[in-house]
Amino acid sequence: MSVPESDLAVSVPAARVTLSTSSVYPEPTEVGFELAKRLGYDGVEVMVGTDATSADIDAVVGLQENYDVPVLSVHAPCLLITQRVWGTDNWVKLEKSAEMAAACGAGLVVVHPPFRWQRDYARAFEDGVAGLEERTGVVFAVENMYPWRTGKRVFQAYAPGWDPVGFGYDHVTLDVSHCATSGSDPVEMAVELGRRLAHVHLGDGTGSARDEHLVPGRGHQPVGELLGLLAEGGYAGDVAVEVTTRKAADRAQREGDLAEALAFARLHLAAAAPAAPDA
């Protein structure tokens, strides 16, 4: 039975909207905390990277306390440029990521699938991630990636694969920009993942071979539809804004982009719901 429009109310979304510290690059990690606080984000996701502060657990805990902004997730150092952050042993990197999450009170670590040339790591990845979750009590949410494309050539860079849907991971991070690059539909992916969807990286893209991480609404992805689907389904995971602002002319433009991304997320997560009956 349909509900009269006059009886509809806007519900408070269960999902928290957080800011990835990667979104303030090339400014340092601390600026991520500063802008998250100023703009009204619910917390931050720490991208462990080449900025020394991001890899210093005590320093990150200190930022959390100084700015009174909670760290709600940690992104493990899985990029090509972070191959030597916390050493070269990939399992040590994930252990350290869980250690940072625990120290901050965060319950989730985002992790990319291995590169194909990391053969031993890739071979043990599915079982290893499951074992880490059981041992540490921290959720490891494996992120969807994309094939690498150069002109007409396509290279499968990730093993056991870039699309987590068909693998046995208990928890998955859905990255909208990566969906654009791979040509995947993020709404379909969310439906297929069901309860395995534990985390969202919010951005946008045009379908370019380059991973764009645009401010949501500036690309071609059904970002509003995805957020509406999550809200209607009672999704209670976090939505982490992960966009590129490195071309911003100054701090004011960077701050404006991040404010726009937050407003987009809040608007589309505020799903219409039947108003509570009168007492």
N, C-alpha and C positions, 0 to 999 in steps of 0.2 A: 504494500500500500504506500503510495507516495505521501510525503509530508508536505503540507502547505508551506509555501515560501515564507509566510509570516511567522511560522513556527520554527524556522531554522535559526540556529545560533552558531557562532564560530567557536570551535573547540580549541582548547589549548593543546598543541601538538606534544606528543610524548618525546619525540626526537629532539636531542640537543644539537645546536648548531655551533660547531667549533671552527677554529682557524688553524690551518696548518702553517707552521712557521716557515715552510718553503714559499708561502705566498708573499713574503716580504723580501725575498732575495732580490738584489744583492745586499740588502741590509741584514744585520746580524740577528741571531735568534732572539735576543732580548726585545727587539722591536716587535716581534710577533706577539709577545706578552703585552707589551705596551699598547699596541693597537687593538688587540682582543679586548683589553680592559676598557679602553676609551670608546670603542664602537658598540660594546654590549654583547659580544660573543659569550657563549656559555662556558668556553674553555679553549684549550689549545691542543693541537696534535704536534708533538715535537718531531720534526724531521731530523734524524741523526745524520749529520753531513760533515762537510769539511770545516765548518765553523767550529772551533775547538769547544766552545761553550755547549754546543748541542750534544757533544759526546762525553761531557763531564756530568755525571749523575748528581754530584753534590751541587754543582752550579745550577742545574735545571731545577732541583728542589728549592734552591734559594730564590730563583726567579718566580717560581710558583708562590712562595711565601711573600716575597716583596711586592708582587703585583696583585696578590689575592685572586689569582686566576688559576683554576685547576688544570693540570695536565690530565686529559681524559684518554689519550692514546699516544702511542709511540710508533714512529715509522722506522723500522730497522734499516741500517745502511746497506741497501741492495743495489745501488746504482753503479754504473761503470766508474764514475768519479769518486766513489766512496769505497772502492775495493780494499783499501788499506786502513780504513777507519776501524778501530778496535781489532787490528791484526788482519790476517788473511784467512783464518779458519771461520767458515760461514756459520758453523754451529755455535762457536763462541760469540759471534755477533748476535745471534738470536738469544742466547743466554743473557748477554749483557742488556739487550733490549728488554727482556723480561725483568731483569734486575732494576732497570730504570723505571719501568711501569710500576713495579711493586713499591719502589721507594716513593713514587709520586702518588700512589693510590689509584693509578689507572688500571683498567682491567683488560686492555686490548693492545696487541702489537700488530701492525700491518707489515706484511712480508710479501715480496715479489717471488714468483717461482724462479728457480735457478736458471742461469744461462746454460746453453747446451754444452759448452766446453767445460762446465763444472760437473763432470760426469759422475764422480762418486757422490757428491752432494745431491745431484738430481736423482740418482738411483735410490737414495734413502729418504728423499724429501717428504713424501706423503706420510710414511710411518714415523719419520723423525718429528714432524710438526705435531702429529697426534701425541707422541710421547712427551714432547715439551709441554703441551697443554695439560696433560695429566700430571706431570711432575711439578710444574710451576703454579698451576691454578690460573694462568693468564691465557686469554683467548688469543690465538694466532690466526688472523684473518688473511687468507691468501688472495692477492689482488689480481684481477684480470689485466692482461697486458695486450699485446698486439703483434702481428708479424711486422718485421722491418721491411720497408719498401724503398727501393732506389730505382727510379724510372720504372721499367717494366719488370725488374727483378724483385722477387719476394724471398725473404730469408726468415726461416723459423728460428728465432734466437733463443727461445725458452723451452725448457724441458721440466717436467714431462709434457708441458704445453702451455700456451698463453691463455687459453680459455678454461677457467676453473670449473665450469658447469659440469663437465663430464667426469671429473675426478672426485675422489672420495673425501675431500676436505670437509670438516664439520662446520667451518666458518669461512666466509668469503667477504672480501671488500670489493664493492662495485665502483669502478672509476669511470665516470661519464666521458671524460676526455679520451680515455683509452678505448671506449666503445666507438667513439667517432673515428679514431685512427684505424681500428680493426674492421669497421663497417658493421658492427653489432648494434642491435637495438637494446638500449638499456632497460626499457620497460619489459621487453620479453625476457631479458636476462634476469631481472628481479623476480618475475613470475616463476621462471624455471628454478631459481635458487630457493624460493620459498623461505622456510625458517633458517636456512643456512646463511642467508644474507645478514651479516652482522655489522656492517660498516659501509658507509658511502663516502666517496670522494666526489665532491660537487665541483663541476666545471662545465665546460662546453667545448665544442669543436665543429669544424666545417667538413670533416671527412678527409682532411689533408693527410699526407703520409707522415707529416710532422705532428708530434704530440703537442697540441696547442694550449690546453688548459686555459681556455678563455673564461671570462666572467660569464656566469650563467645568463642565458638570454641573448648572448652575442654570437652564438653559433647556430647550428642547424639541429641540435639534438632535442628530443622531447623532454626537456628537463622539468618543466612545470608538470607535465603529465606523470613523470616518474615520482616527483615529490607528492603529488596528489594521491597516487596509488599507495605510497608508503603511509601517508597520513590516514587514509581510509582503512588501511589494513592494520592500523595500530602499531606500526613499526616503532620500536623503542630504542633502536641503536642510535649511534651518533651520525650526523651529517657533517663532514669536515670539508670546509671550503679550501680547495687546493687549486689556486689559479696563478697564472704568471703575471707579475707586475714589474718585471725587470726593465721594461721599456717605459715605465712611468717617468715623466719629466722631472718630478720632484715628489716629496713626501705627501703633499696635498693631493696630488693625482692618485698616488698609491692608496692613500686613505679613502679617497672617493670610490675607487674601484672596489675596495673591500667592504665599504659600507653598502654599495649597490648589491654586491653578492649576498650579504647578510639579509638585506631587505627582500631580495628575491626568494631566498630560502624561507624566511619567516612567512611571507605571503602565501607561498604555495604549500607549506606544511600546515597552514591553518585551515583544515578541511571543514566543510559544512557538516554539521551534525544536528540531530533533533534536539531542540531545547528541552531542558529538564521540566517535567510536569509541575504545575503549581502545587504547593503543599496544601 
